[in-house]
């Protein structure tokens, strides 16, 4: 965890004492937070560090210092300082604006929340987010319970139950709260969501222990509860949510890092050029120095070696293009605008466009190798819908039906069979009664409308599905439920609730039907129904699509059977040791000999085009890891639904309770892989958060990483936000590859900030992920175009722009080196000062910027049709040190031709004409080098700009007293036939080597094949053969004797998102409601409507 930098460190070992209604005795941090990259005091040092970590800026700072030395600089003192200051100021303004906008979005002022302090008593109402960590005092619900949504913290969709202490449950009036006296002693701030140790001392009463079941955390949302009151225990950066946050990192793209290395290479080249020039100057002075009477030196002493080398370094310093950084800023900003304006990434339903929150990482989008994705709200819509069912072997909901926004169950055949006395009518009736009765849902009436409140979204979906089919759950009392169906009212007496647990994977209710029959209704996972009389074919068909499935069954009981079981149950309820296990065993004794009615299939509806997007990303050689705080079964279901997992893919399942067991399990699987370890195999690795805690131990994490990298897909379940960030950092730190994290909730912020590129989705879990991301999109499917099109284009554009800037400057300043051979290494320049100053700014800027904005490796249709093209930018083979050296050698040869050919052509003519020919030829060749990539406007427009400037500039003097040597040059040069001969001949000679190089290329790349196809409008390319990038099949491993953890019994799975082992049992909870009575609402004084009491 050394990588993690919390936003504010706290002493986690120090306990704290919180005094109630005594604010002067509570001195803790305020509730205000700021997640901005910069502060007023840290901006200057942090910004300067960021800027001067760029090799180009550091180099030009060095040149600026050298230029201040008297008599050293041949170009003046401020020619480098002024452009550098302009670059720093512009970049600084951009950073301030971007950070300020993020600050406004992230920390929108909330006066009520900001005023909360430790020890305050706060009130929250239904739908509100908790502003701090509070200990629950009382609530509007029976037995002082409340529901909270924790998806911002752990990604789980089911609601959690919290219950106040009995000693405080009746403290609900203003007078009672104001007179509350005592203290809370608890542990110091820490990052553990599920842990809390404290003791409540109320004056005149015995101490009472406080645990995590009494604590509501910052970021959770109050649900299905009118109001709660609580005592604040942690605020601001000391809340558990903020303890899991990490400081916003300073991200730099890999291209920028490679560019820094390339700049260092150019700097070494510059030193070599300066050294050669110094040696040449010493040789020339020693040979001809005595005869240079025409120079008229006052001091005949030879200048020192160090003086000469500094002079030549300054002379050649523009070998490293100072315009590069400004050009890239312009290019990347416009690329970001293209992302923002892309209509294909416009989610019309919410009118949300994609947004590039930073432009510095555009090219990084084209190199992503590992994609880390959240599940809830990122891949799914976080909406549960009853999709299919099978009753008595007949499948319903499987026939094609019109696509609706809700995509709910729609099959008239079911009701037709029920109403037309089909042989399965009684099965359908009992099936729908079971859906309406076997649950812990609470109905709420608002006039004629009935809404359902449930801790499990799956249960709510089933009850709503039954309601749509005419079996309406209308009322619940402590010991009964009422169903309206077929024009009648049916009341079922609830005798016992056999609660759900992960071991049992089912829940049951024992009821007395309206006819007096004792009956046990049960719904559970398919794996638990193997011993039931089930139609396996029908069940497999239901969950083959990766839906969340439950088997539906019942058994009729005799009075004797029930009374015998009830006596056993009442005895087990009094057991002190291992009560949960004893209860499960007790449940098993009566849950036997079921009659299977059928099965249900619930869809945690995927967002549009998620399976297709994942399939294309996998074809692009992007490895996808699913990181979720949800249950393993739920994650596996979604992985099947979105085609991340397939039915034939073997699974490696890691579940262990200790470091030793985890290490042994990982080592065994690594040993089974053998030679395939470290290669990408058609395997899936599934691990939970408890095991991951041990797998990330320094002794195990290297083996775990090797095992994970050997799998095609990785699913990590039950993870905390910090564990998500740790997983991303593990890959980021040990694998030379670009990582991308995508999520939509506050629990995804850590991994979004840790990854090389963070993408936030504007979902249902707030805007925390979006506001902390580098790029924001509205749907997961938009990621396909963001990476495969915008990412690939940006990478090609930026890398070619960088290489072209290097090329044109190397060409120009190597010419200066050749000129030194004919000027006695005197440090004189070949080109007129203003012409050379405008070389980067005007004469070559238009083609460079055009290349960076409009260059396309191929069309977006081809990039989306052939995702394999993404591997070209992903590998980075078109931009590295080798490519730089090839460009430098090419520029070296071109500069040799550009200087010596015109010199020999015109050695009897005007020397200044030679200069202009060289400058124009250098420019023309540099344009033609990438001729096919630029638009004609950039090429011919730049040439026209030069000719117009040259003509006008030659008439400046003496009207404008600058550059007298340019007077009359246009009339001489433009009328000289040698100029026009050289202008066309020299570039052709330079380009011959490039044409020969390209014509000798033997093998064609996939990109070249696609380009030819686009240009010829030929047939569609078949990527199933030579150019397909497929993962190696793990046939050897699949045929081996795998360990028991390698397989699941079924391709699908179940999902029953109900709270288990809660502070209050489900049976106690449902027995506390009586919806037949008018809802009582406690009244409070007007003054008590405020949220805060001090």
Secondary structure, 3 states (H helix, E strand, C coil): CCCCCECCCCCCCCCEEEECCCHHHCCCCCCCCCCCCCCCCCHHHHHHHHHHCCHHHHHHHHHHHHHCCCCCCCCCCCCCHHHHHHHHHHHHHHHHHHHHHHHHHHCCCCHHHHCCCCCCEEEEECCCECCCEEEEEEECCHHHEEEEECHHHHCCCCCEEEECCCCCCCCCCHHHHHCCCEEEEECCCCCCCCCCCEEEEECCCCCEEECHHHEECCCCEEECCCEEEEEEEECHHHCHHHHCCECCCCCCCHHHHHHHHHHHHHHHHHHHHHHHHHHHHHHHHHHHHHHCCCCCCCCCCCCCHHHHHHHHHHHCHHHCCCHHHHHHHHHHHHHHHHHHHCHHHEECCCCEECEECCCCCHHHHHCEEEEEECCCCCCEEEEEEEEEEEECCEEECCCCCCCCCCCCCCCHHHHHHHHCCCCCHHHHHHHHHHHHHCCCCEEEEECCEEEEECCCHHHHHHHHHHHHCCCEEEEEECCEEEEEECCEEEEEEEEEEECCCCCCCEEEEEEECCCCCEEEEEEECHHHHCCCCCCHHHHHHHHCCCCEEEEEEEEEECHHHHHHHHHHHHHHCCCCCCHHHHHHHHHHHHCCCCEEEEEEEEEEEECCCHHHHHHHHHHCCCEEEEECCCCHHHHHHHHHHCCCCCCCCEEEEECCCCHHHHHHHHHHHHHHHHHHCCCCEEEEEEEEHHHHHHHCCCCCHHHHHHHHHCEEEEEEECCCHHHHHHHHHHHHHHCCCEEEEEECCHHHHHHHHHCCEEEEECCCCCCHHHHCCCEEECCCCHHHHHHHHHHHHHHHHHHHHHHHHHHHHHHHHHHHHHHHCCCCCCCCCCCCHHHHHHHHHHHCHHHHHHHHHHCCCCCHHHHHHCHHHHHHHHHCCCCCHHHHHHHHHHHHHHHHHHHHHHHHHCCCCCHHHHHHHHHHHHHHHHHHHCHHHCCHHHHHHHHHHHHHHHHHHCCCCCCCCCCHHHCCHHHHHCCCHHHHHHHHHHHHHHHHHHHHHHHCCCCCCHHHHHHHHHHHCCCCCCCCCCCCCCCECCHHHHHCCCCHHHCCCCCCEECCCCCCCCCCCHHHHHCCCCCCCCCCCCCCCHHHHCCEEC
